[in-house]
Amino acid sequence: MPPAEGSVRRLVEAALADTDPDGPVRWQMISLLRERGDLETFIEARRLCAADSVEERLLGVDIMGMLAAFVDRTLPVLRYLAASERDAMVLYSVLIAFGHLGDPRALPSVIDLAAHEDARVRYGAAYALQHVLGAPPDRAGLEALRRLAADSDADVADWAALGLALSTGGHLEPS
């Protein structure tokens, strides 16, 4: 039986076998898990988020970011990881998941991580901020985007500037 027709566990095992975080097999399995979008998938993703290995936590976060139907259960897990995780790639994925879920309740975690020492994490924060600012946009979130738009890393600064322009309708208010 091909993994696409298998259990959640089989899909997870196939995703973990692709060791590239951007690998096509890994993301195909995540896509299939997103299509399932059931409680079993959420429970497995939550289990992965508590794993000892970075690879499993990373996969769990990436799956959770695709489970919008479980946002009320997902946000506490992701916010816990945002506050406790030390691996920069996992933190980056937490921020991308926050952005995908687009829930303003993630904003405090995103603002906290916007000042992280690792540029990958700040890049994730620049991506997530525009999606979690709320309407009207939260002032502290906009200020975090402004700081990131002046970041020493060009990719972070560019993404934050785009997010700032999109979030303010192109009207950049003075800070």
C-alpha positions as CSV (number, residue, x, y, z in Angstrom):
1,M,0.0,0.0,0.0
2,P,1.5,3.4,-1.0
3,P,2.0,5.9,1.9
4,A,-0.8,8.1,0.5
5,E,-3.3,5.4,1.2
6,G,-1.9,4.5,4.6
7,S,-2.3,5.5,8.1
8,V,-1.3,8.8,9.7
9,R,1.7,7.0,11.2
10,R,2.8,5.7,7.7
11,L,2.5,9.2,6.2
12,V,4.6,10.6,9.1
13,E,7.3,7.9,8.6
14,A,7.5,8.6,4.9
15,A,7.8,12.4,5.7
16,L,10.6,11.7,8.2
17,A,12.5,9.5,5.7
18,D,12.9,12.6,3.5
19,T,15.6,14.3,5.6
20,D,15.5,17.6,3.6
21,P,13.2,20.1,5.4
22,D,12.1,21.3,2.0
23,G,12.1,17.9,0.4
24,P,9.3,17.0,-2.1
25,V,8.4,13.7,-0.5
26,R,8.2,15.3,3.0
27,W,5.9,18.1,1.8
28,Q,3.8,15.7,-0.3
29,M,3.2,13.7,3.0
30,I,2.4,17.0,4.9
31,S,0.0,17.9,2.1
32,L,-1.8,14.5,2.4
33,L,-2.0,15.0,6.2
34,R,-3.4,18.4,5.7
35,E,-6.1,16.9,3.4
36,R,-7.0,14.4,6.1
37,G,-7.2,17.2,8.6
38,D,-8.7,14.9,11.3
39,L,-8.2,14.5,15.0
40,E,-5.8,11.6,14.5
41,T,-3.5,13.8,12.4
42,F,-3.6,16.6,15.0
43,I,-2.8,14.1,17.8
44,E,0.1,12.7,15.9
45,A,1.4,16.2,15.1
46,R,1.1,17.2,18.8
47,R,3.1,14.0,19.7
48,L,5.8,14.9,17.3
49,C,6.1,18.5,18.7
50,A,7.0,16.9,22.1
51,A,9.6,14.5,20.6
52,D,13.3,14.5,21.6
53,S,14.5,14.8,18.0
54,V,14.6,18.1,16.1
55,E,13.5,16.4,12.9
56,E,10.3,15.1,14.6
57,R,9.5,18.5,16.3
58,L,10.1,20.2,13.0
59,L,7.7,17.9,11.2
60,G,5.1,18.2,13.9
61,V,5.2,22.0,13.7
62,D,5.0,21.9,9.9
63,I,1.9,19.7,10.1
64,M,0.3,21.8,12.8
65,G,0.7,24.9,10.6
66,M,-1.6,23.2,8.0
67,L,-4.4,22.2,10.4
68,A,-6.5,25.4,10.6
69,A,-9.5,23.4,11.8
70,F,-7.6,22.8,15.0
71,V,-6.3,26.3,15.6
72,D,-7.7,26.5,19.1
73,R,-5.7,23.4,20.1
74,T,-2.7,24.1,17.9
75,L,-1.9,27.6,19.2
76,P,-1.1,26.6,22.7
77,V,1.4,24.0,21.5
78,L,3.0,26.4,19.1
79,R,3.2,29.2,21.6
80,Y,4.8,26.8,24.1
81,L,7.4,25.9,21.5
82,A,7.9,29.5,20.7
83,A,8.8,30.2,24.3
84,S,10.9,27.0,25.0
85,E,12.5,25.7,21.8
86,R,16.2,26.4,21.2
87,D,16.6,25.1,17.7
88,A,16.4,27.9,15.1
89,M,14.9,25.8,12.4
90,V,12.1,24.7,14.7
91,L,11.5,28.3,15.7
92,Y,11.4,29.4,12.1
93,S,8.8,26.7,11.3
94,V,6.8,27.7,14.4
95,L,6.7,31.3,13.0
96,I,5.7,30.1,9.5
97,A,2.9,28.0,11.1
98,F,1.7,31.1,12.9
99,G,1.6,32.9,9.6
100,H,-0.3,30.1,7.9
101,L,-2.8,30.0,10.7
102,G,-3.2,33.8,10.7
103,D,-4.5,34.0,14.3
104,P,-3.8,37.3,16.2
105,R,-3.5,35.3,19.4
106,A,0.0,34.3,18.1
107,L,1.1,38.0,18.0
108,P,2.9,38.1,21.4
109,S,5.0,35.1,20.5
110,V,5.9,36.4,17.1
111,I,6.9,39.8,18.6
112,D,9.1,38.1,21.1
113,L,10.9,36.1,18.4
114,A,11.3,39.1,16.1
115,A,14.3,40.0,18.2
116,H,16.0,36.6,18.0
117,E,19.7,36.4,17.3
118,D,19.3,34.0,14.4
119,A,18.4,35.7,11.1
120,R,16.3,32.6,10.1
121,V,14.0,33.2,13.1
122,R,13.7,36.9,12.4
123,Y,12.8,36.1,8.8
124,G,10.1,33.8,10.0
125,A,8.9,36.6,12.3
126,A,8.8,39.0,9.4
127,Y,6.7,36.6,7.5
128,A,4.3,35.8,10.3
129,L,3.8,39.3,11.6
130,Q,1.8,40.6,8.6
131,H,-0.6,37.6,9.0
132,V,-1.2,37.9,12.8
133,L,-1.4,41.7,13.2
134,G,-5.2,41.7,13.4
135,A,-7.6,44.4,12.1
136,P,-6.9,47.2,12.7
137,P,-3.1,46.3,12.8
138,D,-1.7,46.0,16.3
139,R,0.7,48.9,17.0
140,A,3.3,46.8,18.7
141,G,3.2,44.3,15.8
142,L,3.7,47.2,13.3
143,E,6.6,48.5,15.4
144,A,8.2,45.0,15.3
145,L,7.8,45.0,11.5
146,R,9.5,48.4,11.4
147,R,12.4,47.2,13.4
148,L,12.7,44.1,11.2
149,A,12.6,46.3,8.0
150,A,15.8,47.9,9.3
151,D,17.4,44.5,10.0
152,S,21.1,43.9,9.2
153,D,20.0,40.8,7.2
154,A,18.8,41.9,3.7
155,D,16.3,39.1,3.3
156,V,14.7,39.8,6.7
157,A,14.6,43.5,6.0
158,D,13.1,43.0,2.5
159,W,10.4,40.6,3.8
160,A,9.5,42.9,6.7
161,A,9.3,46.0,4.4
162,L,6.9,44.1,2.2
163,G,4.8,43.0,5.2
164,L,4.8,46.6,6.5
165,A,3.6,47.9,3.2
166,L,0.9,45.3,2.8
167,S,-0.2,45.8,6.4
168,T,-0.5,49.5,6.2
169,G,-1.9,49.7,2.7
170,G,1.2,51.3,1.5
171,H,0.9,54.2,4.0
172,L,3.9,53.9,6.2
173,E,3.2,55.9,9.3
174,P,6.2,57.4,11.2
175,S,7.1,55.3,14.3
